[in-house]
Amino acid sequence: MNMINKNIKNNNITIVRNIAYKRIKDMTKDIKEITPELSDHFLQKVDINMKNAINKILNDYKLNIQY
C-alpha cells in the first residue's frame, strides 16, 4: 500500500510541475510581448529562477520538509 501512495504522490507532483511549467512558459511569453525591450537573457533568467523555485517547493513537499 505504501508503494501505491508513493507512486500517486510522485504522479501528482509531476502533474503539478507540468502545469507550473506551462504557466511559466505562458508568463514569459506574455512578458516578452508586453515588454519587447527586455533582453532574452533576462527572460531566460526569470524562466530558470521560477522553475528552480517550483522544483524546490515540490522537492520539499516530497521530502515532507515544513518551514
Backbone as a chain_set.jsonl record, in Angstrom:
{"seq": "MNMINKNIKNNNITIVRNIAYKRIKDMTKDIKEITPELSDHFLQKVDINMKNAINKILNDYKLNIQY", "coords": {"N": [[0.823, -1.203, 0.0], [1.968, 1.221, 0.732], [3.769, 1.719, -1.364], [2.047, 2.219, -3.476], [0.855, 4.625, -2.622], [3.129, 6.241, -2.673], [3.724, 6.235, -5.403], [1.422, 7.509, -6.369], [1.739, 10.013, -5.153], [4.121, 10.844, -6.4], [3.225, 10.95, -9.06], [1.295, 12.964, -8.838], [2.913, 15.125, -8.129], [4.395, 15.359, -10.476], [2.369, 16.107, -12.256], [1.62, 18.602, -11.159], [4.053, 19.965, -11.5], [4.246, 19.991, -14.319], [2.014, 21.568, -14.981], [2.73, 23.962, -13.707], [5.103, 24.589, -15.116], [4.026, 25.022, -17.654], [2.478, 27.298, -17.152], [4.518, 29.074, -16.447], [5.868, 29.228, -18.868], [3.876, 30.467, -20.409], [3.696, 32.885, -18.998], [6.267, 34.022, -19.392], [6.167, 34.345, -22.117], [4.073, 36.219, -22.32], [5.267, 38.354, -20.941], [7.353, 38.932, -22.677], [5.909, 39.788, -24.93], [4.58, 42.047, -23.93], [6.627, 43.692, -22.998], [8.817, 44.18, -25.097], [11.364, 45.228, -25.132], [12.938, 44.056, -23.205], [15.696, 41.949, -22.644], [16.511, 38.73, -24.109], [18.135, 37.242, -22.507], [17.487, 38.146, -19.927], [14.834, 37.217, -19.762], [15.289, 34.469, -19.909], [16.652, 34.092, -17.52], [14.624, 34.735, -15.678], [12.798, 32.696, -16.302], [14.311, 30.367, -15.664], [14.793, 30.792, -12.905], [12.175, 30.817, -11.849], [11.372, 28.196, -12.443], [13.259, 26.78, -10.951], [12.456, 27.549, -8.384], [9.892, 26.378, -8.239], [10.628, 23.672, -8.446], [12.108, 23.39, -6.072], [10.143, 23.835, -4.113], [8.411, 21.664, -4.682], [10.145, 19.52, -4.26], [10.729, 19.833, -1.525], [8.168, 19.363, -0.538], [7.851, 16.708, -1.339], [9.758, 15.474, 0.268], [8.654, 15.987, 2.653], [9.319, 18.309, 4.094], [8.892, 20.932, 6.288], [8.478, 24.382, 6.898]], "CA": [[0.0, 0.0, 0.0], [2.844, 2.379, 0.807], [4.33, 1.944, -2.691], [0.983, 2.834, -4.281], [0.754, 6.011, -2.199], [4.328, 6.927, -3.143], [3.543, 6.434, -6.843], [0.387, 8.533, -6.543], [2.349, 11.28, -4.776], [5.044, 11.2, -7.479], [2.425, 11.325, -10.229], [0.69, 14.263, -8.568], [3.994, 16.112, -8.197], [4.691, 15.527, -11.899], [1.255, 16.871, -12.838], [1.757, 19.983, -10.685], [5.238, 20.535, -12.162], [3.908, 20.251, -15.722], [1.102, 22.714, -15.01], [3.515, 25.151, -13.346], [5.997, 24.902, -16.237], [3.193, 25.587, -18.725], [2.136, 28.673, -16.751], [5.75, 29.858, -16.53], [6.089, 29.462, -20.298], [2.889, 31.473, -20.813], [4.056, 34.16, -18.38], [7.43, 34.597, -20.067], [5.684, 34.763, -23.44], [3.337, 37.471, -22.116], [6.239, 39.4, -20.584], [8.08, 39.277, -23.905], [5.004, 40.539, -25.793], [4.241, 43.328, -23.308], [7.848, 44.494, -22.888], [9.775, 43.596, -26.043], [12.716, 45.771, -24.952], [13.699, 43.205, -22.289], [16.572, 41.018, -23.373], [16.221, 37.302, -23.99], [18.908, 36.774, -21.351], [16.67, 38.431, -18.747], [13.695, 36.301, -19.767], [15.799, 33.136, -19.589], [16.934, 34.095, -16.077], [13.322, 34.67, -14.999], [12.281, 31.349, -16.553], [15.102, 29.406, -14.886], [14.581, 31.011, -11.475], [10.827, 30.372, -11.485], [11.368, 26.728, -12.478], [14.019, 26.327, -9.79], [11.614, 27.751, -7.201], [8.861, 25.333, -8.275], [11.271, 22.393, -8.132], [12.46, 23.402, -4.644], [8.892, 23.653, -3.369], [7.933, 20.293, -4.877], [11.084, 18.619, -3.607], [10.477, 19.939, -0.095], [6.902, 18.675, -0.284], [8.087, 15.27, -1.5], [10.525, 15.043, 1.425], [7.859, 16.396, 3.825], [10.007, 19.355, 4.847], [7.995, 22.042, 6.592], [9.168, 25.536, 7.485]], "C": [[0.859, 1.255, 0.0], [3.426, 2.731, -0.562], [3.303, 2.61, -3.604], [0.848, 4.304, -3.925], [1.944, 6.824, -2.689], [4.217, 7.208, -4.636], [2.504, 7.507, -7.131], [0.964, 9.91, -6.239], [3.305, 11.753, -5.871], [4.299, 11.64, -8.733], [1.796, 12.697, -10.037], [1.729, 15.377, -8.641], [4.347, 16.392, -9.659], [3.621, 16.36, -12.585], [1.369, 18.346, -12.438], [2.932, 20.662, -11.375], [4.922, 20.88, -13.615], [2.986, 21.45, -15.862], [1.872, 24.001, -14.723], [4.443, 25.55, -14.491], [5.226, 25.517, -17.396], [2.834, 27.031, -18.4], [3.356, 29.582, -16.832], [6.044, 30.199, -17.992], [5.142, 30.543, -20.809], [3.239, 32.855, -20.255], [5.245, 34.799, -19.095], [7.066, 35.061, -21.474], [4.945, 36.092, -23.328], [4.279, 38.623, -21.791], [6.972, 39.868, -21.833], [7.21, 40.113, -24.84], [4.738, 41.941, -25.236], [5.453, 44.26, -23.262], [8.928, 43.913, -23.798], [11.202, 44.118, -25.864], [13.566, 44.958, -23.97], [14.502, 42.18, -23.087], [16.128, 39.573, -23.167], [16.952, 36.705, -22.796], [18.112, 36.986, -20.063], [15.505, 37.447, -18.652], [14.13, 34.872, -19.438], [16.095, 33.023, -18.096], [15.641, 33.987, -15.276], [12.756, 33.271, -15.104], [13.003, 30.322, -15.673], [14.835, 29.555, -13.395], [13.185, 30.585, -11.025], [10.753, 28.845, -11.467], [12.143, 26.15, -11.301], [13.195, 26.457, -8.511], [10.526, 26.677, -7.124], [9.473, 23.988, -7.888], [11.655, 22.302, -6.66], [11.218, 23.153, -3.795], [8.415, 22.215, -3.473], [8.853, 19.276, -4.213], [10.902, 18.644, -2.087], [9.191, 19.214, 0.291], [7.107, 17.161, -0.331], [8.83, 14.708, -0.287], [9.827, 15.396, 2.745], [8.602, 17.4, 4.718], [9.026, 20.511, 5.048], [8.789, 23.145, 7.278], [8.257, 26.258, 8.44]], "O": [[0.521, 2.241, -0.654], [3.562, 3.909, -0.89], [3.654, 3.468, -4.414], [0.739, 5.148, -4.815], [1.781, 7.98, -3.081], [4.574, 8.294, -5.09], [2.684, 8.323, -8.035], [0.714, 10.866, -6.973], [3.301, 12.93, -6.231], [4.702, 12.597, -9.393], [1.767, 13.505, -10.965], [1.446, 16.456, -9.162], [4.574, 17.543, -10.032], [3.933, 17.224, -13.405], [1.231, 19.232, -13.281], [2.821, 21.815, -11.793], [5.295, 21.953, -14.09], [3.161, 22.263, -16.769], [1.691, 25.006, -15.409], [4.556, 26.735, -14.804], [5.719, 26.436, -18.05], [2.879, 27.894, -19.277], [3.241, 30.737, -17.242], [6.424, 31.327, -18.309], [5.554, 31.432, -21.555], [3.101, 33.866, -20.944], [5.225, 35.998, -19.372], [7.599, 36.059, -21.961], [5.159, 36.992, -24.14], [4.115, 39.732, -22.299], [7.185, 41.065, -22.021], [7.705, 41.044, -25.476], [4.678, 42.909, -25.994], [5.324, 45.468, -23.462], [9.844, 43.237, -23.331], [12.146, 43.523, -26.383], [14.78, 45.146, -23.906], [14.025, 41.625, -24.077], [15.462, 39.242, -22.187], [16.457, 35.779, -22.152], [18.068, 36.103, -19.207], [15.227, 36.908, -17.58], [13.404, 34.147, -18.757], [15.826, 31.992, -17.479], [15.571, 33.233, -14.305], [12.285, 32.714, -14.113], [12.36, 29.505, -15.014], [14.668, 28.558, -12.692], [13.031, 30.047, -9.928], [10.137, 28.265, -10.573], [11.734, 25.146, -10.718], [13.232, 25.574, -7.653], [10.273, 26.13, -6.051], [8.896, 23.25, -7.09], [11.537, 21.232, -6.061], [11.249, 22.348, -2.864], [8.052, 21.607, -2.465], [8.385, 18.278, -3.665], [10.919, 17.597, -1.44], [9.132, 18.536, 1.317], [6.606, 16.428, 0.521], [8.558, 13.585, 0.139], [10.359, 15.13, 3.823], [8.516, 17.336, 5.945], [8.413, 20.998, 4.097], [9.649, 22.887, 8.12], [8.656, 27.259, 9.036]]}, "num_chains": 1, "name": "protein.A"}
